[in-house]
Amino acid sequence: MTERRGDTLLFHTPPVIAAQAAAGGKKESEGPLAAGFDELTTDNRLGQRSWEAAEKQLQLRAARLCLQKAGLPAEQVDLALAGDLQAQCTASGYALRELGVPFAGLFGACSTMAEALALGAALCSSGAAQNLLAMTSSHFCAAERQFRTPLSYGAVRTPTAQWTATAAGCCLLRPAGQGVGIAAATLGRVQDYNIKDINNMGAAMAPAAAATLLQYLADTHAELRDFDCVYTGDLGLVGSQMLRELLAAEGLLLKNHADCGCLLYDAGEQRVKSGGSGAGCCAAVLCAHILPKLLRRGSRRVLFIATGALMSQTTFLQKESIPAVAHLVELTAPEKEN
């Protein structure tokens, strides 16, 4: 049964994440979470002729690894909810062309993984799907070519800039059973604080993270101290500080916070400036770090809030501000088996 309370869906019989997989590239293989990935490569082209094709291959590998871990053939997947940063979600479209399962494309920029989990949980809870894939990806070189400057240009990165992850994450959702539970989901509202700097995504997205978290707390009457951790993605160092300041203005002290963009890389050693970003960043951190910790009961109850900047190449060139959205899912550790 699903209950709607404000902007939040409460799943009284929580759907579960029955399996997950994360795949990453060279920089991710050198980061602090490398041991948690299912597959890493030092070839960011993955044997393909373009960066865009490499991202498709990365997402496809994450999906196949997830299904392999679940022992589930692709023919038994009812639906895949997937998205990425490439124009018209082409990495997902081409990956699903090869996987051959029913596909609904999503775009929430870097918030897409939480969006896919929230919608997937609602579909599983309603009985519309028994085996559902939620997955996203991003690729540093593909994103830079699309949104910023050619890599060969050698532009200097600003301190507020973030590094788009070359990574993908995939989760298999089921209505019930063993796995990490999805207890609730809050789909966010678009926020716009008139940020126009393409190199400061953290500042654009922090208000959205704050708004969705405050909405969830108001809807559920939960408190921050009820959770082992509040994970955001991907605010980076700059956006994380802004989030804490926004919540402090509302009388909330956010102590139990970690950001996926700060967890994926060692900012000091890997020269990622404010941290990681990209639709694959929080998806990979979720699958390589957050879910395994819940599965071994190192955490019991966490919030996963993914944020996305909703600009395009066109709106950026037209000097539009950058609207942002954040989606939230509440994740719980599995019950102990008898």
Phi, psi and omega in degrees: 000137178245131178248132176265123177228104186066234178265009188248137173261126178253122181261101184290333166247095190295127167300159185236153170268103188279337178200157178208158178209147178231136176234145183213174183257202188296311183294325178292329178290343180259000185268175184290343181257011186306320184296338182275348182285148175279330179208136177227150179226149175265357178255099183291351173271348180049036178076008182263168183269354178214161177296321182296318177293327178296320179294320176303317181293324180296315179293321179297320179296318179298318180296314182293323177295319179298314180294323178297318179294329179276348184066034185243125175289149181302331182297340181265004176279126182281327185195144171243126172257115187215155178198170181200190183261349181292150181309128179061028176052045186289329179300317179292317181299315180288326176295317181287338172299322180278325182288326172074034178242161177306138191225132170236118182279141179237148170223114171226023187055229184287355177270001191298325183295316178293324176298316180295320178295317181296310180292322179296319178296320179296319179293318178295318182296328182279349184091003182284342180213141176256327177226112186230134176262133172241121184206153177213166179207167170203163180217128184305309186292322178295319181291318180297319180297325185279320191250337188235250184233156175303143182300325182289347180293328177073033180295146179282130180277137180281160180300335181273352184290154178238158184261117180293124183290140169265088190199161176215149176225144181221135177236142173258118181257142176224157182297332182194174179121198180279140178143178177289130182276145171255101188276332183199161177212137175239118177271126191278168175255147183291133178242146178215109179259022175065032174279132182239000183277112181295343179260018178220064181293330180301317180293325180290326188265338183303317178300326178292318178299316180296316183296317181290319178296316179296322178296316179299315181297321179291321182290322188257347185062022174282165177236155182302327182288351178286349189244143176292325179202147170250109181265131172246161177200125000231093185279335184070187182295316183292310181294326179295318178296320179295321178300314179299322179291319179296319179288324178298324177295338177264007178085017180247130178258112184267096180263322186269060187238140171218145181247133182300325179293337177269336182279327189292326183235161169267102188301325182288321185269332189256004173055051179256012179058250185278352179131194181268165177204189179099151181300332179279346184293299182291332177295317180291318178295321176302311186281332183264342187227307188290309182295316176301324178294321176292321181296323177270008176063029170288336170231150180252324185208122182224162171250136178241111185240107180261136184246148180220136174268124193260026178279169174231174176300325182288310182296326178298315180291336178273008176065027175288156172286172186251102174287155182217158179220154176225136176242145187235139169230140175264124184246139182232146179294150179294151175293148177294137178287145178291000000 
